[in-house]
Amino acid sequence: MVFRIVTVSNKLLDFATTAVEHYNKNLKSLGGKLELILLKRQKRFKDPEEQKKYDTSLLAKWLEMESVKAFNIILDPEGEALSTDQLTDTARQFARINFIIGGDVGIAKPHKLWDMAHLKISVSPWVL
C-alpha cells in the first residue's frame, strides 16, 4: 500500500523528510510506502481567501492528472473524527491512499476538490 501526503507549500521542512524516512522504515516490513508530494506555489496572495482558492486549485489539478486510482482523503477541521481502526477498515481495499492537506490557509469551500474526495476526516479542529 502506498500512502501519499499531498500538500501545498514552497518549503519542505527538515522534520518532514526525517518523518517520512522513519515511517518508511516501519512500513517496509508491511510492504507499504509513504511519499510526500509537495506542490510548489507559483503565486502568493495577500488575501487569505484568494490564496486558499489558488492552493485548492493546485491540489485539484494534481488529482486530475493522477493516472493511478487512489482513495482520496481530505484533512479538514470539520471532517469526520475516525479512529485508526475505522480508517484502516475504510481504506483497506485500496492500493494507494492520498491524504490531501491544504496550504497554511486551508482548503477552499466550495470547490470541485471536495467532490474528488472519498472521505473527509479531522485530526484536529486546528488549521496548522
DRENBA-762693 format. One record per atom (N, C-alpha, C): residue number from 1; residue in one letter; atom name; x, y, z. Coordinates in Angstrom, 3 decimals. Example, Ala and Ser with C-alpha at 12.3 -4.5 7.8 and 13.67 -1.06 7.14 Angstrom:
DRENBA-762693
@num->1	residu->A	atome->N	X->13.190	Y->-5.690	Z->7.800
@num->1	residu->A	atome->CA	X->12.300	Y->-4.500	Z->7.800
@num->1	residu->A	atome->C	X->13.200	Y->-3.300	Z->7.800
@num->2	residu->S	atome->N	X->12.850	Y->-2.250	Z->7.080
@num->2	residu->S	atome->CA	X->13.670	Y->-1.060	Z->7.140
@num->2	residu->S	atome->C	X->12.900	Y->0.030	Z->7.870
***
This chain:
DRENBA-762693
@num->1	residu->M	atome->N	X->0.840	Y->-1.167	Z->0.000
@num->1	residu->M	atome->CA	X->0.000	Y->0.000	Z->0.000
@num->1	residu->M	atome->C	X->0.892	Y->1.238	Z->0.000
@num->2	residu->V	atome->N	X->0.516	Y->2.206	Z->-0.813
@num->2	residu->V	atome->CA	X->1.260	Y->3.456	Z->-0.891
@num->2	residu->V	atome->C	X->0.404	Y->4.560	Z->-0.271
@num->3	residu->F	atome->N	X->0.969	Y->5.234	Z->0.701
@num->3	residu->F	atome->CA	X->0.335	Y->6.375	Z->1.335
@num->3	residu->F	atome->C	X->1.037	Y->7.624	Z->0.816
@num->4	residu->R	atome->N	X->0.248	Y->8.592	Z->0.388
@num->4	residu->R	atome->CA	X->0.841	Y->9.845	Z->-0.074
@num->4	residu->R	atome->C	X->0.228	Y->11.011	Z->0.702
@num->5	residu->I	atome->N	X->1.088	Y->11.893	Z->1.146
@num->5	residu->I	atome->CA	X->0.655	Y->13.144	Z->1.760
@num->5	residu->I	atome->C	X->0.862	Y->14.201	Z->0.687
@num->6	residu->V	atome->N	X->-0.237	Y->14.843	Z->0.285
@num->6	residu->V	atome->CA	X->-0.197	Y->15.829	Z->-0.787
@num->6	residu->V	atome->C	X->-0.552	Y->17.179	Z->-0.185
@num->7	residu->T	atome->N	X->0.352	Y->18.148	Z->-0.316
@num->7	residu->T	atome->CA	X->0.117	Y->19.460	Z->0.271
@num->7	residu->T	atome->C	X->0.732	Y->20.554	Z->-0.584
@num->8	residu->V	atome->N	X->0.433	Y->21.791	Z->-0.223
@num->8	residu->V	atome->CA	X->0.906	Y->22.969	Z->-0.949
@num->8	residu->V	atome->C	X->1.821	Y->23.778	Z->-0.043
@num->9	residu->S	atome->N	X->3.000	Y->24.098	Z->-0.551
@num->9	residu->S	atome->CA	X->3.938	Y->24.924	Z->0.199
@num->9	residu->S	atome->C	X->5.089	Y->25.285	Z->-0.720
@num->10	residu->N	atome->N	X->5.936	Y->26.151	Z->-0.273
@num->10	residu->N	atome->CA	X->7.153	Y->26.467	Z->-1.032
@num->10	residu->N	atome->C	X->8.401	Y->25.916	Z->-0.371
@num->11	residu->K	atome->N	X->8.231	Y->25.359	Z->0.805
@num->11	residu->K	atome->CA	X->9.402	Y->24.895	Z->1.539
@num->11	residu->K	atome->C	X->9.092	Y->23.574	Z->2.228
@num->12	residu->L	atome->N	X->10.005	Y->22.632	Z->2.087
@num->12	residu->L	atome->CA	X->9.904	Y->21.365	Z->2.787
@num->12	residu->L	atome->C	X->10.728	Y->21.470	Z->4.067
@num->13	residu->L	atome->N	X->10.061	Y->21.314	Z->5.181
@num->13	residu->L	atome->CA	X->10.757	Y->21.422	Z->6.464
@num->13	residu->L	atome->C	X->11.573	Y->20.163	Z->6.729
@num->14	residu->D	atome->N	X->12.722	Y->20.330	Z->7.369
@num->14	residu->D	atome->CA	X->13.630	Y->19.209	Z->7.625
@num->14	residu->D	atome->C	X->12.956	Y->18.072	Z->8.379
@num->15	residu->F	atome->N	X->12.116	Y->18.400	Z->9.359
@num->15	residu->F	atome->CA	X->11.494	Y->17.338	Z->10.143
@num->15	residu->F	atome->C	X->10.558	Y->16.486	Z->9.297
@num->16	residu->A	atome->N	X->10.006	Y->17.041	Z->8.205
@num->16	residu->A	atome->CA	X->9.117	Y->16.269	Z->7.341
@num->16	residu->A	atome->C	X->9.888	Y->15.161	Z->6.634
@num->17	residu->T	atome->N	X->11.062	Y->15.480	Z->6.139
@num->17	residu->T	atome->CA	X->11.895	Y->14.473	Z->5.481
@num->17	residu->T	atome->C	X->12.290	Y->13.378	Z->6.470
@num->18	residu->T	atome->N	X->12.658	Y->13.770	Z->7.662
@num->18	residu->T	atome->CA	X->13.028	Y->12.806	Z->8.699
@num->18	residu->T	atome->C	X->11.839	Y->11.906	Z->9.052
@num->19	residu->A	atome->N	X->10.659	Y->12.491	Z->9.166
@num->19	residu->A	atome->CA	X->9.462	Y->11.719	Z->9.500
@num->19	residu->A	atome->C	X->9.120	Y->10.717	Z->8.398
@num->20	residu->V	atome->N	X->9.213	Y->11.133	Z->7.141
@num->20	residu->V	atome->CA	X->8.928	Y->10.237	Z->6.024
@num->20	residu->V	atome->C	X->9.914	Y->9.066	Z->6.031
@num->21	residu->E	atome->N	X->11.183	Y->9.334	Z->6.245
@num->21	residu->E	atome->CA	X->12.189	Y->8.267	Z->6.318
@num->21	residu->E	atome->C	X->11.869	Y->7.295	Z->7.450
@num->22	residu->H	atome->N	X->11.491	Y->7.828	Z->8.600
@num->22	residu->H	atome->CA	X->11.155	Y->6.998	Z->9.764
@num->22	residu->H	atome->C	X->9.964	Y->6.084	Z->9.462
@num->23	residu->Y	atome->N	X->8.892	Y->6.657	Z->8.929
@num->23	residu->Y	atome->CA	X->7.699	Y->5.853	Z->8.654
@num->23	residu->Y	atome->C	X->7.930	Y->4.864	Z->7.522
@num->24	residu->N	atome->N	X->8.781	Y->5.201	Z->6.569
@num->24	residu->N	atome->CA	X->9.080	Y->4.249	Z->5.503
@num->24	residu->N	atome->C	X->9.810	Y->3.019	Z->6.039
@num->25	residu->K	atome->N	X->10.654	Y->3.196	Z->7.037
@num->25	residu->K	atome->CA	X->11.300	Y->2.040	Z->7.667
@num->25	residu->K	atome->C	X->10.259	Y->1.137	Z->8.313
@num->26	residu->N	atome->N	X->9.291	Y->1.730	Z->9.001
@num->26	residu->N	atome->CA	X->8.234	Y->0.953	Z->9.649
@num->26	residu->N	atome->C	X->7.306	Y->0.289	Z->8.634
@num->27	residu->L	atome->N	X->6.984	Y->0.992	Z->7.564
@num->27	residu->L	atome->CA	X->6.054	Y->0.468	Z->6.568
@num->27	residu->L	atome->C	X->6.680	Y->-0.601	Z->5.678
@num->28	residu->K	atome->N	X->8.002	Y->-0.590	Z->5.561
@num->28	residu->K	atome->CA	X->8.685	Y->-1.541	Z->4.678
@num->28	residu->K	atome->C	X->8.357	Y->-2.986	Z->5.049
@num->29	residu->S	atome->N	X->8.338	Y->-3.277	Z->6.338
@num->29	residu->S	atome->CA	X->8.045	Y->-4.654	Z->6.774
@num->29	residu->S	atome->C	X->6.612	Y->-5.058	Z->6.454
@num->30	residu->L	atome->N	X->5.740	Y->-4.076	Z->6.250
@num->30	residu->L	atome->CA	X->4.341	Y->-4.346	Z->5.908
@num->30	residu->L	atome->C	X->4.088	Y->-4.256	Z->4.408
@num->31	residu->G	atome->N	X->5.143	Y->-3.986	Z->3.650
@num->31	residu->G	atome->CA	X->5.006	Y->-3.844	Z->2.210
@num->31	residu->G	atome->C	X->4.435	Y->-2.499	Z->1.799
@num->32	residu->G	atome->N	X->4.503	Y->-1.524	Z->2.685
@num->32	residu->G	atome->CA	X->3.950	Y->-0.200	Z->2.405
@num->32	residu->G	atome->C	X->5.015	Y->0.830	Z->2.156
@num->33	residu->K	atome->N	X->4.571	Y->2.002	Z->1.737
@num->33	residu->K	atome->CA	X->5.483	Y->3.095	Z->1.426
@num->33	residu->K	atome->C	X->4.762	Y->4.415	Z->1.670
@num->34	residu->L	atome->N	X->5.486	Y->5.415	Z->2.152
@num->34	residu->L	atome->CA	X->4.960	Y->6.761	Z->2.358
@num->34	residu->L	atome->C	X->5.689	Y->7.726	Z->1.438
@num->35	residu->E	atome->N	X->4.927	Y->8.531	Z->0.702
@num->35	residu->E	atome->CA	X->5.503	Y->9.543	Z->-0.183
@num->35	residu->E	atome->C	X->4.956	Y->10.905	Z->0.224
@num->36	residu->L	atome->N	X->5.782	Y->11.908	Z->0.121
@num->36	residu->L	atome->CA	X->5.370	Y->13.283	Z->0.380
@num->36	residu->L	atome->C	X->5.384	Y->14.030	Z->-0.944
@num->37	residu->I	atome->N	X->4.213	Y->14.520	Z->-1.352
@num->37	residu->I	atome->CA	X->4.082	Y->15.270	Z->-2.591
@num->37	residu->I	atome->C	X->3.893	Y->16.730	Z->-2.205
@num->38	residu->L	atome->N	X->4.864	Y->17.550	Z->-2.538
@num->38	residu->L	atome->CA	X->4.834	Y->18.969	Z->-2.200
@num->38	residu->L	atome->C	X->4.588	Y->19.763	Z->-3.479
@num->39	residu->L	atome->N	X->3.417	Y->20.378	Z->-3.569
@num->39	residu->L	atome->CA	X->3.077	Y->21.200	Z->-4.724
@num->39	residu->L	atome->C	X->3.549	Y->22.627	Z->-4.463
@num->40	residu->K	atome->N	X->4.417	Y->23.113	Z->-5.312
@num->40	residu->K	atome->CA	X->5.009	Y->24.437	Z->-5.122
@num->40	residu->K	atome->C	X->4.065	Y->25.541	Z->-5.585
@num->41	residu->R	atome->N	X->3.954	Y->26.546	Z->-4.755
@num->41	residu->R	atome->CA	X->3.166	Y->27.730	Z->-5.102
@num->41	residu->R	atome->C	X->3.948	Y->28.569	Z->-6.112
@num->42	residu->Q	atome->N	X->3.249	Y->28.995	Z->-7.157
@num->42	residu->Q	atome->CA	X->3.851	Y->29.921	Z->-8.116
@num->42	residu->Q	atome->C	X->3.401	Y->31.352	Z->-7.847
@num->43	residu->K	atome->N	X->2.305	Y->31.481	Z->-7.064
@num->43	residu->K	atome->CA	X->1.765	Y->32.802	Z->-6.750
@num->43	residu->K	atome->C	X->1.517	Y->32.906	Z->-5.257
@num->44	residu->R	atome->N	X->1.682	Y->34.105	Z->-4.751
@num->44	residu->R	atome->CA	X->1.395	Y->34.383	Z->-3.336
@num->44	residu->R	atome->C	X->0.427	Y->35.559	Z->-3.300
@num->45	residu->F	atome->N	X->-0.673	Y->35.397	Z->-2.572
@num->45	residu->F	atome->CA	X->-1.706	Y->36.426	Z->-2.483
@num->45	residu->F	atome->C	X->-1.739	Y->37.013	Z->-1.077
@num->46	residu->K	atome->N	X->-2.037	Y->38.318	Z->-0.985
@num->46	residu->K	atome->CA	X->-2.186	Y->38.953	Z->0.323
@num->46	residu->K	atome->C	X->-3.496	Y->38.545	Z->0.976
@num->47	residu->D	atome->N	X->-4.536	Y->38.355	Z->0.165
@num->47	residu->D	atome->CA	X->-5.843	Y->37.962	Z->0.670
@num->47	residu->D	atome->C	X->-5.858	Y->36.451	Z->0.951
@num->48	residu->P	atome->N	X->-6.100	Y->36.033	Z->2.203
@num->48	residu->P	atome->CA	X->-6.093	Y->34.608	Z->2.530
@num->48	residu->P	atome->C	X->-7.113	Y->33.789	Z->1.739
@num->49	residu->E	atome->N	X->-8.266	Y->34.375	Z->1.417
@num->49	residu->E	atome->CA	X->-9.279	Y->33.635	Z->0.654
@num->49	residu->E	atome->C	X->-8.806	Y->33.380	Z->-0.779
@num->50	residu->E	atome->N	X->-8.142	Y->34.347	Z->-1.382
@num->50	residu->E	atome->CA	X->-7.582	Y->34.152	Z->-2.719
@num->50	residu->E	atome->C	X->-6.483	Y->33.087	Z->-2.692
@num->51	residu->Q	atome->N	X->-5.646	Y->33.113	Z->-1.648
@num->51	residu->Q	atome->CA	X->-4.596	Y->32.106	Z->-1.509
@num->51	residu->Q	atome->C	X->-5.206	Y->30.723	Z->-1.352
@num->52	residu->K	atome->N	X->-6.255	Y->30.635	Z->-0.562
@num->52	residu->K	atome->CA	X->-6.938	Y->29.359	Z->-0.342
@num->52	residu->K	atome->C	X->-7.492	Y->28.798	Z->-1.657
@num->53	residu->K	atome->N	X->-8.116	Y->29.661	Z->-2.470
@num->53	residu->K	atome->CA	X->-8.654	Y->29.216	Z->-3.765
@num->53	residu->K	atome->C	X->-7.532	Y->28.738	Z->-4.685
@num->54	residu->Y	atome->N	X->-6.445	Y->29.486	Z->-4.715
@num->54	residu->Y	atome->CA	X->-5.310	Y->29.124	Z->-5.563
@num->54	residu->Y	atome->C	X->-4.713	Y->27.779	Z->-5.131
@num->55	residu->D	atome->N	X->-4.457	Y->27.639	Z->-3.839
@num->55	residu->D	atome->CA	X->-3.872	Y->26.398	Z->-3.320
@num->55	residu->D	atome->C	X->-4.791	Y->25.196	Z->-3.591
@num->56	residu->T	atome->N	X->-6.082	Y->25.394	Z->-3.394
@num->56	residu->T	atome->CA	X->-7.050	Y->24.320	Z->-3.611
@num->56	residu->T	atome->C	X->-7.072	Y->23.912	Z->-5.080
@num->57	residu->S	atome->N	X->-6.955	Y->24.874	Z->-5.976
@num->57	residu->S	atome->CA	X->-6.894	Y->24.565	Z->-7.408
@num->57	residu->S	atome->C	X->-5.652	Y->23.748	Z->-7.752
@num->58	residu->L	atome->N	X->-4.522	Y->24.057	Z->-7.114
@num->58	residu->L	atome->CA	X->-3.304	Y->23.258	Z->-7.332
@num->58	residu->L	atome->C	X->-3.527	Y->21.802	Z->-6.928
@num->59	residu->L	atome->N	X->-4.159	Y->21.607	Z->-5.787
@num->59	residu->L	atome->CA	X->-4.430	Y->20.248	Z->-5.311
@num->59	residu->L	atome->C	X->-5.371	Y->19.509	Z->-6.265
@num->60	residu->A	atome->N	X->-6.425	Y->20.187	Z->-6.721
@num->60	residu->A	atome->CA	X->-7.391	Y->19.565	Z->-7.634
@num->60	residu->A	atome->C	X->-6.726	Y->19.198	Z->-8.960
@num->61	residu->K	atome->N	X->-5.902	Y->20.085	Z->-9.491
@num->61	residu->K	atome->CA	X->-5.208	Y->19.803	Z->-10.756
@num->61	residu->K	atome->C	X->-4.291	Y->18.596	Z->-10.610
@num->62	residu->W	atome->N	X->-3.611	Y->18.498	Z->-9.474
@num->62	residu->W	atome->CA	X->-2.730	Y->17.343	Z->-9.251
@num->62	residu->W	atome->C	X->-3.540	Y->16.051	Z->-9.245
@num->63	residu->L	atome->N	X->-4.683	Y->16.050	Z->-8.550
@num->63	residu->L	atome->CA	X->-5.522	Y->14.852	Z->-8.512
@num->63	residu->L	atome->C	X->-6.064	Y->14.505	Z->-9.891
@num->64	residu->E	atome->N	X->-6.442	Y->15.499	Z->-10.664
@num->64	residu->E	atome->CA	X->-6.956	Y->15.248	Z->-12.008
@num->64	residu->E	atome->C	X->-5.893	Y->14.622	Z->-12.905
@num->65	residu->M	atome->N	X->-4.640	Y->14.977	Z->-12.705
@num->65	residu->M	atome->CA	X->-3.554	Y->14.463	Z->-13.534
@num->65	residu->M	atome->C	X->-3.087	Y->13.075	Z->-13.114
@num->66	residu->E	atome->N	X->-3.451	Y->12.661	Z->-11.939
@num->66	residu->E	atome->CA	X->-3.037	Y->11.351	Z->-11.443
@num->66	residu->E	atome->C	X->-3.648	Y->10.245	Z->-12.304
@num->67	residu->S	atome->N	X->-2.812	Y->9.340	Z->-12.772
@num->67	residu->S	atome->CA	X->-3.297	Y->8.257	Z->-13.629
@num->67	residu->S	atome->C	X->-3.684	Y->7.010	Z->-12.836
@num->68	residu->V	atome->N	X->-3.231	Y->6.917	Z->-11.606
@num->68	residu->V	atome->CA	X->-3.498	Y->5.741	Z->-10.784
@num->68	residu->V	atome->C	X->-4.673	Y->6.035	Z->-9.849
@num->69	residu->K	atome->N	X->-5.636	Y->5.148	Z->-9.827
@num->69	residu->K	atome->CA	X->-6.797	Y->5.293	Z->-8.951
@num->69	residu->K	atome->C	X->-6.350	Y->5.207	Z->-7.493
@num->70	residu->A	atome->N	X->-6.821	Y->6.142	Z->-6.698
@num->70	residu->A	atome->CA	X->-6.446	Y->6.176	Z->-5.282
@num->70	residu->A	atome->C	X->-7.662	Y->6.556	Z->-4.445
@num->71	residu->F	atome->N	X->-7.590	Y->6.246	Z->-3.177
@num->71	residu->F	atome->CA	X->-8.589	Y->6.645	Z->-2.195
@num->71	residu->F	atome->C	X->-8.150	Y->8.005	Z->-1.673
@num->72	residu->N	atome->N	X->-8.953	Y->9.031	Z->-1.925
@num->72	residu->N	atome->CA	X->-8.576	Y->10.407	Z->-1.588
@num->72	residu->N	atome->C	X->-9.241	Y->10.848	Z->-0.295
@num->73	residu->I	atome->N	X->-8.418	Y->11.271	Z->0.649
@num->73	residu->I	atome->CA	X->-8.893	Y->11.728	Z->1.953
@num->73	residu->I	atome->C	X->-8.456	Y->13.176	Z->2.153
@num->74	residu->I	atome->N	X->-9.426	Y->14.052	Z->2.380
@num->74	residu->I	atome->CA	X->-9.113	Y->15.442	Z->2.700
@num->74	residu->I	atome->C	X->-9.053	Y->15.571	Z->4.214
@num->75	residu->L	atome->N	X->-7.990	Y->16.196	Z->4.702
@num->75	residu->L	atome->CA	X->-7.910	Y->16.518	Z->6.122
@num->75	residu->L	atome->C	X->-8.480	Y->17.911	Z->6.314
@num->76	residu->D	atome->N	X->-9.534	Y->17.994	Z->7.121
@num->76	residu->D	atome->CA	X->-10.253	Y->19.244	Z->7.320
@num->76	residu->D	atome->C	X->-10.757	Y->19.311	Z->8.751
@num->77	residu->P	atome->N	X->-10.653	Y->20.471	Z->9.392
@num->77	residu->P	atome->CA	X->-11.118	Y->20.588	Z->10.780
@num->77	residu->P	atome->C	X->-12.584	Y->20.194	Z->10.976
@num->78	residu->E	atome->N	X->-13.403	Y->20.314	Z->9.927
@num->78	residu->E	atome->CA	X->-14.820	Y->19.963	Z->10.032
@num->78	residu->E	atome->C	X->-15.117	Y->18.540	Z->9.582
@num->79	residu->G	atome->N	X->-14.072	Y->17.781	Z->9.250
@num->79	residu->G	atome->CA	X->-14.263	Y->16.412	Z->8.788
@num->79	residu->G	atome->C	X->-14.682	Y->15.479	Z->9.915
@num->80	residu->E	atome->N	X->-14.898	Y->14.234	Z->9.551
@num->80	residu->E	atome->CA	X->-15.320	Y->13.203	Z->10.492
@num->80	residu->E	atome->C	X->-14.131	Y->12.762	Z->11.349
@num->81	residu->A	atome->N	X->-14.379	Y->12.546	Z->12.618
@num->81	residu->A	atome->CA	X->-13.338	Y->12.028	Z->13.511
@num->81	residu->A	atome->C	X->-13.389	Y->10.505	Z->13.451
@num->82	residu->L	atome->N	X->-12.306	Y->9.887	Z->13.002
@num->82	residu->L	atome->CA	X->-12.242	Y->8.429	Z->12.893
@num->82	residu->L	atome->C	X->-11.105	Y->7.894	Z->13.751
@num->83	residu->S	atome->N	X->-11.304	Y->6.712	Z->14.262
@num->83	residu->S	atome->CA	X->-10.212	Y->6.030	Z->14.956
@num->83	residu->S	atome->C	X->-9.287	Y->5.421	Z->13.901
@num->84	residu->T	atome->N	X->-8.116	Y->4.999	Z->14.310
@num->84	residu->T	atome->CA	X->-7.193	Y->4.333	Z->13.395
@num->84	residu->T	atome->C	X->-7.832	Y->3.090	Z->12.801
@num->85	residu->D	atome->N	X->-8.521	Y->2.308	Z->13.634
@num->85	residu->D	atome->CA	X->-9.175	Y->1.089	Z->13.144
@num->85	residu->D	atome->C	X->-10.253	Y->1.406	Z->12.117
@num->86	residu->Q	atome->N	X->-11.042	Y->2.446	Z->12.353
@num->86	residu->Q	atome->CA	X->-12.081	Y->2.826	Z->11.393
@num->86	residu->Q	atome->C	X->-11.477	Y->3.259	Z->10.069
@num->87	residu->L	atome->N	X->-10.425	Y->4.045	Z->10.132
@num->87	residu->L	atome->CA	X->-9.763	Y->4.497	Z->8.911
@num->87	residu->L	atome->C	X->-9.155	Y->3.315	Z->8.163
@num->88	residu->T	atome->N	X->-8.527	Y->2.405	Z->8.885
@num->88	residu->T	atome->CA	X->-7.922	Y->1.223	Z->8.273
@num->88	residu->T	atome->C	X->-8.977	Y->0.376	Z->7.580
@num->89	residu->D	atome->N	X->-10.087	Y->0.140	Z->8.242
@num->89	residu->D	atome->CA	X->-11.164	Y->-0.662	Z->7.650
@num->89	residu->D	atome->C	X->-11.733	Y->-0.005	Z->6.399
@num->90	residu->T	atome->N	X->-11.856	Y->1.310	Z->6.417
@num->90	residu->T	atome->CA	X->-12.425	Y->2.045	Z->5.288
@num->90	residu->T	atome->C	X->-11.505	Y->2.006	Z->4.077
@num->91	residu->A	atome->N	X->-10.216	Y->2.173	Z->4.283
@num->91	residu->A	atome->CA	X->-9.273	Y->2.330	Z->3.177
@num->91	residu->A	atome->C	X->-8.544	Y->1.051	Z->2.784
@num->92	residu->R	atome->N	X->-8.767	Y->-0.030	Z->3.473
@num->92	residu->R	atome->CA	X->-8.001	Y->-1.272	Z->3.274
@num->92	residu->R	atome->C	X->-8.035	Y->-1.798	Z->1.844
@num->93	residu->Q	atome->N	X->-9.142	Y->-1.593	Z->1.135
@num->93	residu->Q	atome->CA	X->-9.270	Y->-2.169	Z->-0.207
@num->93	residu->Q	atome->C	X->-8.517	Y->-1.406	Z->-1.299
@num->94	residu->F	atome->N	X->-7.864	Y->-0.312	Z->-0.951
@num->94	residu->F	atome->CA	X->-7.161	Y->0.500	Z->-1.946
@num->94	residu->F	atome->C	X->-5.653	Y->0.299	Z->-1.847
@num->95	residu->A	atome->N	X->-4.987	Y->0.322	Z->-3.004
@num->95	residu->A	atome->CA	X->-3.529	Y->0.176	Z->-3.045
@num->95	residu->A	atome->C	X->-2.835	Y->1.509	Z->-2.792
@num->96	residu->R	atome->N	X->-3.546	Y->2.612	Z->-3.054
@num->96	residu->R	atome->CA	X->-2.985	Y->3.947	Z->-2.864
@num->96	residu->R	atome->C	X->-3.972	Y->4.809	Z->-2.089
@num->97	residu->I	atome->N	X->-3.441	Y->5.541	Z->-1.136
@num->97	residu->I	atome->CA	X->-4.258	Y->6.457	Z->-0.348
@num->97	residu->I	atome->C	X->-3.577	Y->7.819	Z->-0.363
@num->98	residu->N	atome->N	X->-4.317	Y->8.834	Z->-0.780
@num->98	residu->N	atome->CA	X->-3.827	Y->10.207	Z->-0.795
@num->98	residu->N	atome->C	X->-4.440	Y->10.970	Z->0.366
@num->99	residu->F	atome->N	X->-3.599	Y->11.520	Z->1.221
@num->99	residu->F	atome->CA	X->-4.044	Y->12.421	Z->2.277
@num->99	residu->F	atome->C	X->-3.828	Y->13.827	Z->1.750
@num->100	residu->I	atome->N	X->-4.910	Y->14.548	Z->1.468
@num->100	residu->I	atome->CA	X->-4.827	Y->15.874	Z->0.891
@num->100	residu->I	atome->C	X->-4.909	Y->16.909	Z->2.006
@num->101	residu->I	atome->N	X->-3.861	Y->17.733	Z->2.098
@num->101	residu->I	atome->CA	X->-3.778	Y->18.747	Z->3.144
@num->101	residu->I	atome->C	X->-3.620	Y->20.109	Z->2.465
@num->102	residu->G	atome->N	X->-4.476	Y->21.044	Z->2.816
@num->102	residu->G	atome->CA	X->-4.399	Y->22.382	Z->2.245
@num->102	residu->G	atome->C	X->-3.139	Y->23.101	Z->2.691
@num->103	residu->G	atome->N	X->-2.913	Y->24.242	Z->2.095
@num->103	residu->G	atome->CA	X->-1.783	Y->25.072	Z->2.494
@num->103	residu->G	atome->C	X->-2.029	Y->25.681	Z->3.866
@num->104	residu->D	atome->N	X->-1.256	Y->26.671	Z->4.210
@num->104	residu->D	atome->CA	X->-1.340	Y->27.272	Z->5.541
@num->104	residu->D	atome->C	X->-2.650	Y->28.001	Z->5.803
@num->105	residu->V	atome->N	X->-3.460	Y->28.214	Z->4.775
@num->105	residu->V	atome->CA	X->-4.757	Y->28.875	Z->4.966
@num->105	residu->V	atome->C	X->-5.934	Y->27.914	Z->4.780
@num->106	residu->G	atome->N	X->-5.646	Y->26.645	Z->4.543
@num->106	residu->G	atome->CA	X->-6.704	Y->25.645	Z->4.433
@num->106	residu->G	atome->C	X->-7.135	Y->25.378	Z->3.000
@num->107	residu->I	atome->N	X->-8.313	Y->24.761	Z->2.853
@num->107	residu->I	atome->CA	X->-8.861	Y->24.363	Z->1.559
@num->107	residu->I	atome->C	X->-10.161	Y->25.137	Z->1.332
@num->108	residu->A	atome->N	X->-10.305	Y->25.686	Z->0.118
@num->108	residu->A	atome->CA	X->-11.476	Y->26.497	Z->-0.218
@num->108	residu->A	atome->C	X->-12.745	Y->25.643	Z->-0.284
@num->109	residu->K	atome->N	X->-13.833	Y->26.237	Z->0.172
@num->109	residu->K	atome->CA	X->-15.160	Y->25.622	Z->0.068
@num->109	residu->K	atome->C	X->-16.092	Y->26.660	Z->-0.525
@num->110	residu->P	atome->N	X->-16.926	Y->26.333	Z->-1.433
@num->110	residu->P	atome->CA	X->-16.994	Y->25.065	Z->-2.154
@num->110	residu->P	atome->C	X->-15.912	Y->25.016	Z->-3.238
@num->111	residu->H	atome->N	X->-15.545	Y->23.827	Z->-3.647
@num->111	residu->H	atome->CA	X->-14.562	Y->23.629	Z->-4.711
@num->111	residu->H	atome->C	X->-14.717	Y->22.196	Z->-5.205
@num->112	residu->K	atome->N	X->-14.409	Y->21.967	Z->-6.481
@num->112	residu->K	atome->CA	X->-14.532	Y->20.623	Z->-7.044
@num->112	residu->K	atome->C	X->-13.645	Y->19.608	Z->-6.332
@num->113	residu->L	atome->N	X->-12.605	Y->20.081	Z->-5.646
@num->113	residu->L	atome->CA	X->-11.732	Y->19.170	Z->-4.893
@num->113	residu->L	atome->C	X->-12.547	Y->18.342	Z->-3.893
@num->114	residu->W	atome->N	X->-13.550	Y->18.953	Z->-3.291
@num->114	residu->W	atome->CA	X->-14.366	Y->18.249	Z->-2.292
@num->114	residu->W	atome->C	X->-15.104	Y->17.067	Z->-2.910
@num->115	residu->D	atome->N	X->-15.495	Y->17.201	Z->-4.182
@num->115	residu->D	atome->CA	X->-16.178	Y->16.100	Z->-4.873
@num->115	residu->D	atome->C	X->-15.211	Y->14.983	Z->-5.256
@num->116	residu->M	atome->N	X->-13.931	Y->15.276	Z->-5.301
@num->116	residu->M	atome->CA	X->-12.923	Y->14.283	Z->-5.675
@num->116	residu->M	atome->C	X->-12.500	Y->13.426	Z->-4.487
@num->117	residu->A	atome->N	X->-12.915	Y->13.828	Z->-3.293
@num->117	residu->A	atome->CA	X->-12.515	Y->13.112	Z->-2.078
@num->117	residu->A	atome->C	X->-13.531	Y->12.020	Z->-1.750
@num->118	residu->H	atome->N	X->-13.018	Y->10.893	Z->-1.309
@num->118	residu->H	atome->CA	X->-13.870	Y->9.803	Z->-0.853
@num->118	residu->H	atome->C	X->-14.255	Y->9.967	Z->0.610
@num->119	residu->L	atome->N	X->-13.410	Y->10.706	Z->1.331
@num->119	residu->L	atome->CA	X->-13.604	Y->10.842	Z->2.770
@num->119	residu->L	atome->C	X->-13.005	Y->12.165	Z->3.227
@num->120	residu->K	atome->N	X->-13.653	Y->12.788	Z->4.196
@num->120	residu->K	atome->CA	X->-13.124	Y->13.994	Z->4.823
@num->120	residu->K	atome->C	X->-12.973	Y->13.687	Z->6.295
@num->121	residu->I	atome->N	X->-11.751	Y->13.803	Z->6.808
@num->121	residu->I	atome->CA	X->-11.527	Y->13.483	Z->8.210
@num->121	residu->I	atome->C	X->-10.861	Y->14.652	Z->8.923
@num->122	residu->S	atome->N	X->-11.046	Y->14.673	Z->10.223
@num->122	residu->S	atome->CA	X->-10.425	Y->15.685	Z->11.071
@num->122	residu->S	atome->C	X->-9.435	Y->15.011	Z->12.007
@num->123	residu->V	atome->N	X->-8.236	Y->15.562	Z->12.055
@num->123	residu->V	atome->CA	X->-7.273	Y->15.103	Z->13.058
@num->123	residu->V	atome->C	X->-7.190	Y->16.117	Z->14.185
@num->124	residu->S	atome->N	X->-7.797	Y->17.294	Z->13.948
@num->124	residu->S	atome->CA	X->-7.811	Y->18.363	Z->14.933
@num->124	residu->S	atome->C	X->-8.725	Y->19.472	Z->14.418
@num->125	residu->P	atome->N	X->-9.303	Y->20.249	Z->15.321
@num->125	residu->P	atome->CA	X->-10.089	Y->21.388	Z->14.842
@num->125	residu->P	atome->C	X->-9.202	Y->22.549	Z->14.378
@num->126	residu->W	atome->N	X->-7.904	Y->22.414	Z->14.433
@num->126	residu->W	atome->CA	X->-6.982	Y->23.462	Z->14.054
@num->126	residu->W	atome->C	X->-6.639	Y->23.399	Z->12.568
@num->127	residu->V	atome->N	X->-6.303	Y->24.528	Z->11.991
@num->127	residu->V	atome->CA	X->-5.616	Y->24.592	Z->10.699
@num->127	residu->V	atome->C	X->-4.197	Y->24.980	Z->11.054
@num->128	residu->L	atome->N	X->-3.263	Y->24.063	Z->10.816
@num->128	residu->L	atome->CA	X->-1.875	Y->24.308	Z->11.229
@num->128	residu->L	atome->C	X->-1.059	Y->24.937	Z->10.121
***
